Amino acid sequence: MPGIDFRPEQGIYDLTIMNTSYSRDNGRFECRVKASGTGADVHQEYYNLTVLTPPQPPFVEPVELRATEDEKFELTCSSIGGSPDPTITWYRVGSEKPLKSSGSKGGSKDLRTSSTLSIVPRREDDGAKFRCVVWNRAMAEKDKLETTVALSVNCEY
């Protein structure tokens, strides 16, 4: 609930927001200084407030992870919600180097943020495991959410 400490003679124009709620408080706040008498705007500042909300655990699509050798295959990792939108990072199990992927932001704590990994699997990729990691700053660094999937590659003989 917002509270205002308004003491112009001391230069204090403070807004305090207690018990924040995403639906009520997430967004832009404006502070305006008006001239006494005329009511004309003298100065205004805008502030964006992000109410931190953790994202939901990740899930990978398609559910059936059967790829064909030398044919492009896409894995999409998604997480619903989170404020701000979470980062979603793909790794091949056994490597800490992030894989290049393309993403889309949800933009709201109720929408899906996704990251798509495109691969052209080879025979030696049969059984390869990929890890999807989801995180936003509402979570501790050590509390990242993740899921691991194994790829099955059909080989052309």
DSSP file (Angstrom, degrees, kcal/mol; ACC not computed):
  #  RESIDUE AA STRUCTURE BP1 BP2  ACC     N-H-->O    O-->H-N    N-H-->O    O-->H-N    TCO  KAPPA ALPHA  PHI   PSI    X-CA   Y-CA   Z-CA
    1    1 A M              0   0    0      0, 0.0    17,-1.7     0, 0.0     2,-0.1   0.000 360.0 360.0 360.0 128.0    0.0    0.0    0.0
    2    2 A P  E     -A   17   0A   0      0, 0.0     2,-0.3     0, 0.0    15,-0.2  -0.386 360.0-174.3 -71.4 145.0    1.5    3.4   -1.0
    3    3 A G  E     -A   16   0A   0     13,-2.8    13,-3.5    -2,-0.1     2,-0.5  -0.988  12.1-145.6-134.3 145.2    2.2    6.0    1.6
    4    4 A I  E     -A   15   0A   0     -2,-0.3     2,-0.8    11,-0.2    11,-0.2  -0.950   8.1-162.2-119.3 128.4    3.5    9.6    0.9
    5    5 A D  E     -A   14   0A   0      9,-2.9     9,-2.3    -2,-0.5     2,-0.7  -0.912  22.4-179.9-103.0 101.9    5.8   11.6    3.1
    6    6 A F  E     +A   13   0A   0     -2,-0.8     7,-0.2     7,-0.2    -2,-0.1  -0.866  20.8 145.0-116.2  98.2    5.1   15.1    1.8
    7    7 A R  E > > +A   12   0A   0      5,-2.8     5,-2.1    -2,-0.7     3,-2.0  -0.674  14.7 174.8-131.7  78.3    7.2   17.9    3.5
    8    8 A P  G > 5S+     0   0    0      0, 0.0     3,-1.3     0, 0.0    -1,-0.1   0.811  75.8  64.9 -56.9 -34.3    7.9   20.4    0.8
    9    9 A E  G 3 5S+     0   0    0      1,-0.3    -2,-0.0     2,-0.1     0, 0.0   0.745 111.7  37.3 -62.9 -21.2    9.6   22.9    3.2
   10   10 A Q  G < 5S-     0   0    0     -3,-2.0    -1,-0.3     2,-0.2     3,-0.1   0.341 117.7-111.2-107.2   2.7   12.3   20.2    3.7
   11   11 A G  T < 5 +     0   0    0     -3,-1.3     2,-0.6    -4,-0.4    -2,-0.1   0.767  69.3 145.0  74.0  25.4   12.4   19.1    0.1
   12   12 A I  E   < +A    7   0A   0     -5,-2.1    -5,-2.8     1,-0.1    -1,-0.2  -0.876  13.5 153.7-105.1 121.3   10.8   15.7    1.0
   13   13 A Y  E     +A    6   0A   0     -2,-0.6     2,-0.4    -7,-0.2    -7,-0.2  -0.557  24.6 166.2-138.0  67.6    8.4   14.1   -1.5
   14   14 A D  E     -A    5   0A   0     -9,-2.3    -9,-2.9    -2,-0.0     2,-0.5  -0.711  25.3-159.6 -99.1 136.6    8.8   10.4   -0.7
   15   15 A L  E     -A    4   0A   0     -2,-0.4     2,-0.5   -11,-0.2   -11,-0.2  -0.962  10.4-167.9-109.3 124.0    6.6    7.6   -1.8
   16   16 A T  E     -A    3   0A   0    -13,-3.5   -13,-2.8    -2,-0.5     2,-0.6  -0.957   3.6-161.8-114.1 129.1    6.8    4.4    0.2
   17   17 A I  E     -A    2   0A   0     -2,-0.5     2,-0.3   -15,-0.2     3,-0.3  -0.945  11.2-173.9-113.9 117.1    5.2    1.2   -1.1
   18   18 A M        +     0   0    0    -17,-1.7     3,-0.1    -2,-0.6    -2,-0.0  -0.755  63.8  13.6-107.4 154.2    4.6   -1.5    1.5
   19   19 A N  S    S-     0   0    0     -2,-0.3    -1,-0.2     1,-0.1     0, 0.0   0.936  89.1-147.4  48.8  57.9    3.3   -5.1    1.0
   20   20 A T        -     0   0    0     -3,-0.3     2,-0.4   -19,-0.1    -1,-0.1  -0.155  15.6-163.0 -60.6 149.2    3.9   -4.8   -2.8
   21   21 A S     >> -     0   0    0      1,-0.1     4,-3.4    -3,-0.1     5,-0.6  -0.998  19.9-138.7-132.7 135.1    1.6   -6.7   -5.2
   22   22 A Y  H  >5S+     0   0    0     -2,-0.4     4,-1.7     1,-0.2    -1,-0.1   0.946 104.3  47.9 -58.4 -49.4    2.5   -7.4   -8.8
   23   23 A S  H  45S+     0   0    0      1,-0.2    -1,-0.2     2,-0.2    -3,-0.0   0.808 123.6  31.9 -66.2 -28.8   -1.0   -6.6  -10.1
   24   24 A R  H  45S+     0   0    0     -3,-0.1    -2,-0.2     3,-0.0    -1,-0.2   0.830 131.0  25.5 -95.1 -36.5   -1.2   -3.3   -8.2
   25   25 A D  H  <5S+     0   0    0     -4,-3.4     2,-0.4     2,-0.0    -3,-0.2   0.628  84.7 105.0-112.6 -16.2    2.4   -2.0   -8.0
   26   26 A N  S  <<S+     0   0    0     -4,-1.7     2,-0.3    -5,-0.6    24,-0.2  -0.539  70.8  42.7 -70.4 123.9    4.4   -3.3  -11.0
   27   27 A G  E    S-B   49   0B   0     22,-2.3    22,-3.6    -2,-0.4     2,-0.4  -0.973  93.3 -19.9 143.6-157.2    4.8   -0.5  -13.5
   28   28 A R  E     -B   48   0B   0     -2,-0.3     2,-0.3    20,-0.2    20,-0.2  -0.744  43.3-168.3-100.2 133.1    5.6    3.1  -13.9
   29   29 A F  E     -B   47   0B   0     18,-3.6    18,-3.0    -2,-0.4     2,-0.4  -0.884   9.2-152.7-114.0 149.4    5.3    5.8  -11.1
   30   30 A E  E     -B   46   0B   0     -2,-0.3     2,-0.5    16,-0.2    16,-0.2  -0.974   6.8-161.2-127.2 136.5    5.5    9.5  -11.8
   31   31 A C  E     -B   45   0B   0     14,-2.8    14,-2.4    -2,-0.4     2,-0.4  -0.979  16.5-173.7-115.2 124.9    6.7   12.3   -9.5
   32   32 A R  E     -B   44   0B   0     -2,-0.5     2,-0.5    12,-0.2    12,-0.2  -0.963  16.1-157.4-123.3 134.7    5.5   15.8  -10.5
   33   33 A V  E     -B   43   0B   0     10,-3.4     9,-3.7    -2,-0.4    10,-1.7  -0.951  19.8-166.5-106.9 125.8    6.4   19.2   -9.0
   34   34 A K  E     -B   41   0B   0     -2,-0.5     2,-0.3     7,-0.3     7,-0.2  -0.850  24.2-110.2-114.9 148.5    3.8   21.8   -9.8
   35   35 A A     >  -     0   0    0      5,-3.0     4,-2.2    -2,-0.3     5,-0.2  -0.563  38.1-115.5 -73.0 134.2    4.0   25.6   -9.4
   36   36 A S  T  4 S+     0   0    0     -2,-0.3     2,-1.3     1,-0.2     4,-0.1  -0.447  96.0  16.4 -69.8 146.0    1.8   26.9   -6.6
   37   37 A G  T  4 S+     0   0    0      1,-0.2    -1,-0.2    -2,-0.1    -2,-0.0  -0.530 130.5  44.2  93.1 -68.5   -0.9   29.1   -7.8
   38   38 A T  T  4 S-     0   0    0     -2,-1.3    -2,-0.2     2,-0.1    -1,-0.2   0.802  89.5-141.6 -82.0 -29.4   -0.9   28.2  -11.6
   39   39 A G     <  +     0   0    0     -4,-2.2    -3,-0.1     1,-0.3     2,-0.1   0.588  45.7 154.4  77.2   9.1   -0.6   24.4  -11.1
   40   40 A A        -     0   0    0     -5,-0.2    -5,-3.0     1,-0.1     2,-0.3  -0.434  53.3-101.8 -71.5 144.7    1.8   24.3  -14.1
   41   41 A D  E     +B   34   0B   0     -7,-0.2    -7,-0.3     1,-0.2     3,-0.1  -0.509  40.0 174.7 -67.0 126.9    4.3   21.4  -14.2
   42   42 A V  E     -     0   0B   0     -9,-3.7     2,-0.3     1,-0.4    -8,-0.2   0.773  68.2  -8.5 -97.3 -39.8    7.8   22.5  -13.1
   43   43 A H  E     -B   33   0B   0    -10,-1.7   -10,-3.4     2,-0.0    -1,-0.4  -0.988  59.6-172.8-157.0 147.9    9.5   19.2  -13.1
   44   44 A Q  E     -B   32   0B   0     -2,-0.3     2,-0.3   -12,-0.2   -12,-0.2  -0.992   1.0-171.8-147.7 145.1    8.6   15.5  -13.5
   45   45 A E  E     -B   31   0B   0    -14,-2.4   -14,-2.8    -2,-0.3     2,-0.4  -0.967  12.2-146.9-131.9 147.2   10.4   12.2  -13.2
   46   46 A Y  E     -B   30   0B   0     -2,-0.3     2,-0.4   -16,-0.2   -16,-0.2  -0.932  12.2-171.4-116.7 141.1    9.3    8.7  -14.0
   47   47 A Y  E     -B   29   0B   0    -18,-3.0   -18,-3.6    -2,-0.4     2,-0.5  -0.998  14.5-144.1-132.9 132.1   10.4    5.5  -12.2
   48   48 A N  E     -B   28   0B   0     -2,-0.4     2,-0.5   -20,-0.2   -20,-0.2  -0.850  13.9-158.5 -96.5 126.1    9.7    1.9  -13.2
   49   49 A L  E     -B   27   0B   0    -22,-3.6   -22,-2.3    -2,-0.5     2,-0.6  -0.910   2.0-162.7-105.4 124.5    9.1   -0.4  -10.3
   50   50 A T        -     0   0    0     -2,-0.5     2,-0.8   -24,-0.2   -24,-0.1  -0.931   9.0-151.1-106.9 114.6    9.6   -4.1  -10.9
   51   51 A V        -     0   0    0     -2,-0.6     2,-0.2   -29,-0.1    87,-0.1  -0.769  26.4-126.4 -83.7 114.2    7.9   -6.3   -8.3
   52   52 A L        +     0   0    0     -2,-0.8   -30,-0.1    85,-0.1    -1,-0.0  -0.433  37.6 167.6 -71.5 129.0   10.1   -9.4   -8.2
   53   53 A T  B     -C   83   0C   0     30,-2.4    30,-2.7    -2,-0.2    85,-0.2  -0.988  32.9-121.9-139.5 126.8    8.4  -12.7   -8.7
   54   54 A P        -     0   0    0      0, 0.0    28,-0.4     0, 0.0     2,-0.1  -0.360  29.2-117.8 -69.4 150.1   10.2  -16.0   -9.4
   55   55 A P        -     0   0    0      0, 0.0    26,-0.2     0, 0.0    27,-0.1  -0.320  29.2-102.0 -78.5 168.2    9.4  -17.9  -12.6
   56   56 A Q        -     0   0    0     24,-2.1    89,-0.1     1,-0.2     0, 0.0  -0.482  52.6 -77.3 -83.2 161.5    7.9  -21.4  -12.7
   57   57 A P        -     0   0    0      0, 0.0    23,-0.4     0, 0.0    -1,-0.2  -0.207  57.2-101.6 -58.2 150.7   10.0  -24.5  -13.4
   58   58 A P        -     0   0    0      0, 0.0     2,-0.3     0, 0.0    21,-0.2  -0.339  32.5-166.3 -75.5 154.5   11.0  -25.0  -17.1
   59   59 A F  E     -D   78   0D   0     19,-2.0    19,-2.6    88,-0.1     2,-0.4  -0.990  11.6-138.3-138.1 148.6    9.5  -27.5  -19.5
   60   60 A V  E     -D   77   0D   0     -2,-0.3    17,-0.2    17,-0.2    88,-0.0  -0.861  19.7-126.2-112.9 139.1   10.8  -28.7  -22.9
   61   61 A E  E    S+D   76   0D   0     15,-2.6    15,-3.1    -2,-0.4     2,-0.2  -0.963  80.9  46.2-126.7 147.6    8.9  -29.2  -26.1
   62   62 A P        -     0   0    0      0, 0.0    -2,-0.0     0, 0.0    14,-0.0   0.570  67.3-155.3 -73.1 161.0    8.4  -31.4  -28.1
   63   63 A V  S    S+     0   0    0     -2,-0.2     2,-0.9     1,-0.1    -2,-0.1   0.885  84.5  67.9 -69.9 -39.1    7.9  -34.1  -25.6
   64   64 A E  S    S-     0   0    0      1,-0.1     2,-1.1     2,-0.1    -1,-0.1  -0.745  72.0-165.7 -84.5 106.4    9.0  -36.7  -28.1
   65   65 A L        +     0   0    0     -2,-0.9    87,-2.8    85,-0.2     2,-0.6  -0.391  36.4 136.0 -95.9  58.0   12.7  -36.0  -28.5
   66   66 A R  E     +g  152   0E   0     -2,-1.1     2,-0.3    85,-0.2    87,-0.2  -0.922  27.7 177.9-107.8 115.4   13.3  -38.1  -31.7
   67   67 A A  E     -g  153   0E   0     85,-3.2    87,-3.6    -2,-0.6     2,-0.4  -0.735  25.3-125.3-111.3 161.8   15.4  -36.3  -34.3
   68   68 A T  E >   -g  154   0E   0     -2,-0.3     3,-2.1     3,-0.3    87,-0.2  -0.916  38.1 -97.3-109.3 135.2   16.6  -37.5  -37.7
   69   69 A E  T 3  S+     0   0    0     85,-3.1    53,-0.2    -2,-0.4     3,-0.1  -0.191 105.4   5.1 -51.4 133.2   20.3  -37.4  -38.5
   70   70 A D  T 3  S+     0   0    0     51,-3.3     2,-0.4     1,-0.2    -1,-0.3   0.554 103.7 113.2  67.6  12.3   21.3  -34.3  -40.5
   71   71 A E  S <  S-     0   0    0     -3,-2.1    -3,-0.3    50,-0.2    -1,-0.2  -0.958  77.1-103.6-114.5 133.5   17.8  -32.8  -40.3
   72   72 A K        -     0   0    0     -2,-0.4     2,-0.4    48,-0.2    48,-0.2  -0.207  40.9-172.4 -54.3 137.0   17.3  -29.6  -38.3
   73   73 A F  E     - E   0 119D   0     46,-3.2    46,-2.9    -6,-0.1     2,-0.4  -0.999   8.3-152.9-136.2 136.0   15.6  -30.2  -35.0
   74   74 A E  E     - E   0 118D   0     -2,-0.4     2,-0.5    44,-0.2    44,-0.2  -0.929   6.2-168.2-117.4 134.3   14.3  -27.6  -32.5
   75   75 A L  E     - E   0 117D   0     42,-2.6    42,-3.2    -2,-0.4     2,-0.5  -0.976  10.4-160.5-114.5 128.6   14.0  -27.9  -28.8
   76   76 A T  E     -DE  61 116D   0    -15,-3.1   -15,-2.6    -2,-0.5     2,-0.5  -0.950   3.3-165.7-116.1 123.9   12.0  -25.2  -27.0
   77   77 A C  E     -DE  60 115D   0     38,-2.8    38,-2.3    -2,-0.5     2,-0.3  -0.909  16.5-179.4-105.7 131.7   12.4  -24.6  -23.3
   78   78 A S  E     -DE  59 114D   0    -19,-2.6   -19,-2.0    -2,-0.5     2,-0.3  -0.919  18.8-168.9-133.0 156.2    9.8  -22.4  -21.6
   79   79 A S  E     - E   0 113D   0     34,-2.2    34,-2.7    -2,-0.3     2,-0.4  -0.989  21.7-132.4-141.7 135.9    8.9  -21.0  -18.2
   80   80 A I  E     - E   0 112D   0    -23,-0.4   -24,-2.1    -2,-0.3    32,-0.2  -0.732  64.6 -17.8 -89.6 135.0    5.6  -19.3  -17.3
   81   81 A G        +     0   0    0     30,-3.2    29,-0.2    -2,-0.4    28,-0.2  -0.207  58.4 149.4  79.2-161.5    5.7  -16.1  -15.4
   82   82 A G        -     0   0    0     27,-0.5    29,-0.2   -28,-0.4    -1,-0.1   0.254  44.8-104.7  97.3 136.3    8.4  -14.4  -13.5
   83   83 A S  B    S+C   53   0C   0    -30,-2.7   -30,-2.4     2,-0.1     2,-0.2  -0.937 109.3  28.0-138.3 114.6    9.0  -10.7  -13.0
   84   84 A P  S    S-     0   0    0      0, 0.0    54,-0.2     0, 0.0   -31,-0.1   0.567 118.2 -93.7 -73.8 173.8   11.3   -9.6  -14.6
   85   85 A D        -     0   0    0     -2,-0.2    -3,-0.1     1,-0.1    -2,-0.1  -0.270  50.5-114.6 -51.6 136.4   11.1  -12.1  -17.5
   86   86 A P        -     0   0    0      0, 0.0     2,-0.4     0, 0.0    50,-0.2  -0.306  17.8-118.2 -73.5 159.0   13.6  -14.9  -16.7
   87   87 A T  E     -H  135   0F   0     48,-3.2    48,-1.9    18,-0.0     2,-0.5  -0.794  26.1-157.9 -89.4 141.9   16.7  -15.7  -18.7
   88   88 A I  E     -H  134   0F   0     -2,-0.4     2,-0.4    46,-0.2    46,-0.2  -0.988  11.6-175.5-124.6 123.0   16.6  -19.1  -20.2
   89   89 A T  E     -H  133   0F   0     44,-2.6    44,-2.9    -2,-0.5     2,-0.3  -0.962  13.4-148.0-125.9 134.7   20.0  -20.7  -21.2
   90   90 A W  E     +HI 132  99F   0      9,-0.5     9,-2.9    -2,-0.4     2,-0.3  -0.795  18.3 176.7 -99.3 142.0   20.7  -24.0  -23.0
   91   91 A Y  E     -HI 131  98F   0     40,-2.3    40,-3.2    -2,-0.3     2,-0.5  -0.978  31.8-124.4-136.1 150.1   23.8  -26.1  -22.2
   92   92 A R  E >   -H  130   0F   0      5,-0.5     3,-2.1    -2,-0.3    38,-0.3  -0.863  46.9-103.6 -88.3 129.8   25.0  -29.5  -23.5
   93   93 A V  T 3  S+     0   0    0     36,-2.5    36,-0.2    -2,-0.5     3,-0.1  -0.303 110.6  35.8 -58.1 131.3   25.5  -31.7  -20.5
   94   94 A G  T 3  S+     0   0    0      1,-0.2     2,-0.4     0, 0.0    -1,-0.3   0.262 108.0  79.1 105.1  -8.7   29.2  -31.9  -19.8
   95   95 A S    <   -     0   0    0     -3,-2.1    -1,-0.2     2,-0.1    -3,-0.1  -0.986  57.2-161.0-132.0 142.0   29.9  -28.3  -20.9
   96   96 A E        +     0   0    0     -2,-0.4    -3,-0.1    -3,-0.1    -1,-0.1   0.297  63.9 109.2 -99.7   7.4   29.4  -25.0  -19.1
   97   97 A K  S    S-     0   0    0     -5,-0.2    -5,-0.5     1,-0.0    -2,-0.1  -0.752  74.5-122.2 -86.2 121.6   29.5  -23.1  -22.3
   98   98 A P  E     -I   91   0F   0      0, 0.0     2,-0.3     0, 0.0    -7,-0.2  -0.306  23.2-127.1 -62.2 144.8   26.0  -21.7  -23.2
   99   99 A L  E     -I   90   0F   0     -9,-2.9    -9,-0.5     1,-0.1     2,-0.3  -0.671  27.2-102.6 -90.6 148.1   24.6  -22.8  -26.5
  100  100 A K        +     0   0    0     -2,-0.3    18,-0.4   -11,-0.1     2,-0.3  -0.527  54.9 157.5 -71.4 131.1   23.3  -20.2  -29.0
  101  101 A S        -     0   0    0     -2,-0.3     2,-0.4    16,-0.1    16,-0.2  -0.935  37.7-120.1-146.7 167.7   19.5  -20.1  -29.0
  102  102 A S  E     -F  116   0D   0     14,-2.3    14,-3.9    -2,-0.3     2,-0.3  -0.909  33.2-167.8-114.6 145.0   16.7  -17.7  -29.9
  103  103 A G  E     -F  115   0D   0     -2,-0.4     2,-0.4    12,-0.3    12,-0.2  -0.822  20.4-152.0-131.8 167.1   14.2  -16.4  -27.4
  104  104 A S  E     -F  114   0D   0     10,-2.3    10,-2.4    -2,-0.3     2,-0.2  -0.996  23.3-131.7-137.3 136.1   10.9  -14.6  -26.8
  105  105 A K        -     0   0    0     -2,-0.4     7,-0.1     8,-0.2     8,-0.1  -0.595   1.7-147.6 -88.1 145.3   10.0  -12.7  -23.7
  106  106 A G        -     0   0    0     -2,-0.2     6,-0.2     5,-0.2    -1,-0.1   0.917  17.6-155.3 -76.1 -45.4    6.7  -13.1  -21.9
  107  107 A G        +     0   0    0      4,-0.1     2,-0.3   -25,-0.1    -1,-0.1   0.442  66.8  55.4  84.7  -0.8    6.4   -9.5  -20.7
  108  108 A S  S >  S-     0   0    0    -26,-0.1     3,-1.5     3,-0.1   -27,-0.3  -0.985  87.4-112.3-159.2 154.3    4.1  -10.4  -17.8
  109  109 A K  T 3  S+     0   0    0     -2,-0.3   -27,-0.5     1,-0.3   -26,-0.1   0.589 117.4  50.5 -68.9  -6.1    4.2  -12.7  -14.7
  110  110 A D  T 3  S+     0   0    0    -29,-0.2    -1,-0.3   -30,-0.1     2,-0.2   0.429  98.4  81.2-107.6  -0.5    1.4  -14.8  -16.3
  111  111 A L  S <  S-     0   0    0     -3,-1.5   -30,-3.2   -29,-0.2     2,-0.4  -0.594  80.6 -98.9-109.1 168.5    2.9  -15.3  -19.8
  112  112 A R  E     -E   80   0D   0    -32,-0.2     2,-0.4    -2,-0.2   -32,-0.2  -0.681  22.2-162.7 -91.6 131.5    5.5  -17.7  -21.2
  113  113 A T  E     -E   79   0D   0    -34,-2.7   -34,-2.2    -2,-0.4     2,-0.3  -0.943  22.7-173.3-105.5 135.2    9.2  -16.8  -21.8
  114  114 A S  E     -EF  78 104D   0    -10,-2.4   -10,-2.3    -2,-0.4     2,-0.4  -0.905  23.4-163.9-133.0 156.6   10.8  -19.3  -24.3
  115  115 A S  E     -EF  77 103D   0    -38,-2.3   -38,-2.8    -2,-0.3     2,-0.5  -0.981  14.5-154.2-138.7 127.4   14.2  -20.2  -25.7
  116  116 A T  E     -EF  76 102D   0    -14,-3.9   -14,-2.3    -2,-0.4     2,-0.6  -0.897   1.2-159.5-110.1 126.5   14.6  -22.3  -28.8
  117  117 A L  E     -E   75   0D   0    -42,-3.2   -42,-2.6    -2,-0.5     2,-0.5  -0.904   8.2-159.7-102.3 121.4   17.7  -24.4  -29.5
  118  118 A S  E     +E   74   0D   0     -2,-0.6     2,-0.3   -18,-0.4   -44,-0.2  -0.900  18.3 168.9-104.0 126.8   18.2  -25.4  -33.2
  119  119 A I  E     -E   73   0D   0    -46,-2.9   -46,-3.2    -2,-0.5    -2,-0.0  -0.951  34.7-146.5-133.8 154.9   20.5  -28.3  -33.8
  120  120 A V        -     0   0    0     -2,-0.3   -48,-0.2   -48,-0.2   -51,-0.1  -0.894  37.2-143.5-116.0  95.6   21.4  -30.5  -36.8
  121  121 A P        -     0   0    0      0, 0.0   -51,-3.3     0, 0.0   -50,-0.2  -0.246  12.8-157.9 -70.3 146.8   22.0  -33.8  -35.0
  122  122 A R    >   -     0   0    0    -53,-0.2     3,-1.8   -52,-0.1     4,-0.3  -0.652  38.3 -96.5-109.5 170.6   24.7  -36.3  -36.1
  123  123 A R  G >  S+     0   0    0      1,-0.3     3,-1.6    -2,-0.2    30,-0.2   0.879 124.2  57.9 -55.5 -39.9   24.9  -40.0  -35.4
  124  124 A E  G 3  S+     0   0    0      1,-0.3    -1,-0.3     3,-0.1     0, 0.0   0.574  92.8  69.8 -71.7  -7.7   27.2  -39.3  -32.4
  125  125 A D  G X   +     0   0    0     -3,-1.8     3,-2.7     2,-0.1    -1,-0.3   0.525  67.2 121.3 -85.2  -5.6   24.5  -37.1  -30.8
  126  126 A D  T <  S+     0   0    0     -3,-1.6    26,-0.2     1,-0.3     3,-0.1  -0.416  85.6  11.9 -59.9 123.7   22.2  -40.1  -30.1
  127  127 A G  T 3  S+     0   0    0     24,-3.3    -1,-0.3     1,-0.3    25,-0.1   0.390  91.4 151.4  87.9  -3.5   21.7  -40.0  -26.4
  128  128 A A    <   -     0   0    0     -3,-2.7    23,-3.1    23,-0.3     2,-0.4  -0.311  37.2-138.8 -61.3 144.0   23.2  -36.5  -26.0
  129  129 A K  E     - J   0 150F   0     21,-0.2   -36,-2.5   -36,-0.2     2,-0.4  -0.880  14.5-164.5-111.3 139.8   21.7  -34.6  -23.0
  130  130 A F  E     -HJ  92 149F   0     19,-2.8    19,-2.7    -2,-0.4     2,-0.4  -0.958   6.9-150.5-123.6 141.0   20.8  -30.9  -23.0
  131  131 A R  E     -HJ  91 148F   0    -40,-3.2   -40,-2.3    -2,-0.4     2,-0.5  -0.931   2.0-158.8-116.7 131.7   20.1  -28.8  -20.0
  132  132 A C  E     -HJ  90 147F   0     15,-2.9    15,-1.8    -2,-0.4     2,-0.4  -0.946  10.9-165.2-111.0 126.2   17.8  -25.8  -19.8
  133  133 A V  E     -HJ  89 146F   0    -44,-2.9   -44,-2.6    -2,-0.5     2,-0.4  -0.945   2.7-167.8-118.5 130.6   18.4  -23.3  -17.0
  134  134 A V  E     +HJ  88 145F   0     11,-3.5    11,-2.5    -2,-0.4     2,-0.3  -0.947  17.3 154.7-119.3 135.1   15.9  -20.7  -15.9
  135  135 A W  E     +H   87   0F   0    -48,-1.9   -48,-3.2    -2,-0.4     2,-0.3  -0.983  15.1 174.9-156.9 144.7   16.6  -17.7  -13.6
  136  136 A N    >   -     0   0    0     -2,-0.3     3,-2.0   -50,-0.2   -51,-0.1  -0.933  49.0 -97.9-140.6 171.2   15.5  -14.2  -12.7
  137  137 A R  T 3  S+     0   0    0     -2,-0.3   -85,-0.1     1,-0.3     4,-0.1   0.442 112.0  76.9 -76.5   3.8   16.7  -11.9  -10.0
  138  138 A A  T 3  S+     0   0    0    -85,-0.2    -1,-0.3   -54,-0.2     2,-0.3   0.574  94.7  65.7 -77.5  -9.5   13.7  -12.8   -7.7
  139  139 A M  S <  S-     0   0    0     -3,-2.0     2,-0.1   -86,-0.1     5,-0.1  -0.766  94.5-104.6-111.8 154.4   15.8  -15.9   -7.0
  140  140 A A    >   -     0   0    0     -2,-0.3     3,-1.8     1,-0.1    -4,-0.1  -0.478  37.5-113.1 -69.4 150.6   19.1  -16.5   -5.3
  141  141 A E  G >  S+     0   0    0      1,-0.3     3,-0.6     2,-0.1    -1,-0.1   0.848 117.9  51.7 -54.8 -36.9   21.9  -17.2   -7.8
  142  142 A K  G 3  S+     0   0    0      1,-0.2    -1,-0.3     2,-0.0    -2,-0.0   0.598  96.2  72.0 -78.0 -10.3   22.2  -20.8   -6.5
  143  143 A D  G <   +     0   0    0     -3,-1.8    -1,-0.2     2,-0.0    -2,-0.1   0.001  64.4 152.2 -97.8  29.7   18.5  -21.5   -6.8
  144  144 A K    <   -     0   0    0     -3,-0.6     2,-0.4     1,-0.1    -9,-0.2  -0.266  41.9-129.6 -59.9 145.1   18.4  -21.7  -10.7
  145  145 A L  E     +J  134   0F   0    -11,-2.5   -11,-3.5   -89,-0.1     2,-0.3  -0.791  37.1 167.3 -94.8 139.1   15.6  -23.9  -12.0
  146  146 A E  E     -J  133   0F   0     -2,-0.4     2,-0.3   -13,-0.2   -13,-0.2  -0.989  24.6-166.2-151.4 160.5   16.6  -26.5  -14.6
  147  147 A T  E     -J  132   0F   0    -15,-1.8   -15,-2.9    -2,-0.3     2,-0.4  -0.984  13.6-147.1-143.2 151.2   15.6  -29.6  -16.5
  148  148 A T  E     -J  131   0F   0     -2,-0.3     2,-0.3   -17,-0.2   -17,-0.2  -0.965  13.3-173.5-123.1 136.8   17.6  -32.0  -18.6
  149  149 A V  E     -J  130   0F   0    -19,-2.7   -19,-2.8    -2,-0.4     2,-0.4  -0.937  16.1-137.4-127.9 152.2   16.4  -33.9  -21.7
  150  150 A A  E     -J  129   0F   0     -2,-0.3     2,-0.4   -21,-0.2   -21,-0.2  -0.912  17.3-137.4-111.2 136.4   18.1  -36.7  -23.8
  151  151 A L        -     0   0    0    -23,-3.1   -24,-3.3    -2,-0.4     2,-0.5  -0.737   7.3-155.4 -94.7 136.7   18.0  -36.7  -27.6
  152  152 A S  E     -g   66   0E   0    -87,-2.8   -85,-3.2    -2,-0.4     2,-0.6  -0.959  12.2-158.8-110.8 123.0   17.3  -39.8  -29.6
  153  153 A V  E     -g   67   0E   0     -2,-0.5     2,-0.5   -87,-0.2   -85,-0.2  -0.899   8.2-148.1-109.8 121.9   18.7  -39.6  -33.1
  154  154 A N  E     -g   68   0E   0    -87,-3.6   -85,-3.1    -2,-0.6     2,-0.3  -0.761  24.5-144.4 -82.9 124.7   17.4  -41.8  -35.9
  155  155 A C        -     0   0    0     -2,-0.5     2,-0.6   -87,-0.2   -33,-0.0  -0.708   5.7-134.1 -97.7 143.0   20.3  -42.6  -38.2
  156  156 A E              0   0    0     -2,-0.3   -33,-0.1     1,-0.1   -88,-0.0  -0.828 360.0 360.0 -89.7 124.0   20.1  -43.0  -42.0
  157  157 A Y              0   0    0     -2,-0.6    -1,-0.1     0, 0.0    -2,-0.0   0.421 360.0 360.0-105.5 360.0   22.1  -46.1  -43.0
